[in-house]
Structures are given as C-alpha cells and as structure tokens.
C-alpha cells in the first residue's frame, strides 16, 4: 500500500487528497464498525 501511495505523489494534489480522504474515511468507518 505504501508503495502505491508513494507512486501516486505525482497525481494532481487535489485528486491525491480526495483519494486519501476517501481511504481514510473508509478506514475510520471500518474501525468504528468494529
């Protein structure tokens, strides 16, 4: 996962941030659901 994230640094900052927030949101939901 870390490798793919590092590889996506070249993405448009806004796009990269959007993807990151989505992944974090899904991760947090999974933690809360547990």
N, C-alpha and C positions, 0 to 999 in steps of 0.2 A: 504493500500500500504506500509506504513512504517513497519508494522509487517512482511510482506513478505520480504521486503528488509533486515530487521534485521535478519530474518531467513536464508537468503542466504549468510550471512557473512562467513559461513563455506565453501563456494564454493572456488574453486581454484581462487586465486587473479586475474589472467589474465582473466578467464571466467567471474568473477564478474564484472571486469572493462569493459569488452566487452559489457555485457548486460547493464550496467549503461550508457555507451556511446550511445548505440543504443536507449535506452529510452529517454535520454537527447536530442539526435538528432531528434527523432520523435516529442518530446515536443516542441523543438525550431521551427521546421518546422510548427507545428500547430499554434504557436504564430505568426509567420511571415505571414502565410496564412490568418490569421485573419486581 
